[in-house]
């Protein structure tokens, strides 16, 4: 369905902007297409997993300045 380039771009967006990743994931998890459900699950996992990393980076940057 989606090309590899599109999927990689979407996953990068989910990592950098977790809120957008969660929204996309929730929309696609409700879809009947199994490919979209799979991508939605991956987006949700990546968005949730990126939150602690983002807080860690923000803490390091605030502590450094």
TORNUSE-243253 format. One line per field, with one value per residue (C-alpha): residue in three letters; residue number from 1; x, y negated, z negated. Coordinates in nm, 2 decimals, m for minus. Layout:
% residues N
residu (ALA/...)
num (NUM/...)
x (X/...)
y (Y/...)
z (Z/...)
% end
This chain:
% residues 65
residu (UNK/UNK/UNK/UNK/UNK/UNK/UNK/UNK/UNK/UNK/UNK/UNK/UNK/UNK/UNK/UNK/UNK/UNK/UNK/UNK/UNK/UNK/UNK/UNK/UNK/UNK/UNK/UNK/UNK/UNK/UNK/UNK/UNK/UNK/UNK/UNK/UNK/UNK/UNK/UNK/UNK/UNK/UNK/UNK/UNK/UNK/UNK/UNK/UNK/UNK/UNK/UNK/UNK/UNK/UNK/UNK/UNK/UNK/UNK/UNK/UNK/UNK/UNK/UNK/UNK)
num (1/2/3/4/5/6/7/8/9/10/11/12/13/14/15/16/17/18/19/20/21/22/23/24/25/26/27/28/29/30/31/32/33/34/35/36/37/38/39/40/41/42/43/44/45/46/47/48/49/50/51/52/53/54/55/56/57/58/59/60/61/62/63/64/65)
x (0.00/0.25/0.59/0.89/0.99/0.64/0.65/1.00/0.89/0.58/0.79/1.03/0.74/0.61/0.94/0.99/0.62/0.47/0.13/0.09/0.20/m0.07/m0.34/m0.24/m0.21/m0.56/m0.71/m0.53/m0.59/m0.97/m0.93/m1.03/m0.71/m0.46/m0.17/m0.29/m0.36/0.00/0.14/m0.09/0.04/0.40/0.34/0.18/0.47/0.72/0.54/0.51/0.87/1.00/0.85/1.11/1.39/1.26/1.23/1.59/1.72/1.53/1.67/2.02/1.98/1.83/2.10/2.38/2.27)
y (0.00/m0.27/m0.28/m0.22/m0.59/m0.69/m0.45/m0.56/m0.93/m0.85/m0.67/m0.96/m1.20/m0.97/m0.98/m1.36/m1.45/m1.18/m1.36/m1.34/m0.97/m0.89/m1.06/m0.88/m0.55/m0.58/m0.66/m0.37/m0.12/m0.16/m0.09/0.24/0.27/0.49/0.30/m0.02/0.15/0.28/m0.07/m0.22/0.02/m0.06/m0.44/m0.41/m0.21/m0.45/m0.76/m0.62/m0.50/m0.83/m1.03/m0.92/m0.99/m1.34/m1.42/m1.29/m1.51/m1.81/m1.75/m1.73/m2.04/m2.24/m2.12/m2.21/m2.57)
z (0.00/m0.11/0.04/m0.18/m0.16/m0.28/m0.57/m0.68/m0.66/m0.87/m1.13/m1.16/m1.21/m1.48/m1.66/m1.63/m1.70/m1.92/m1.95/m1.57/m1.58/m1.84/m1.63/m1.31/m1.50/m1.65/m1.32/m1.14/m1.42/m1.35/m0.98/m0.82/m0.61/m0.79/m0.64/m0.80/m1.13/m1.13/m1.05/m1.31/m1.58/m1.49/m1.49/m1.84/m1.97/m1.83/m1.95/m2.31/m2.31/m2.19/m2.48/m2.75/m2.50/m2.43/m2.80/m2.85/m2.57/m2.70/m3.05/m2.92/m2.71/m3.00/m3.24/m3.00/m2.96)
% end
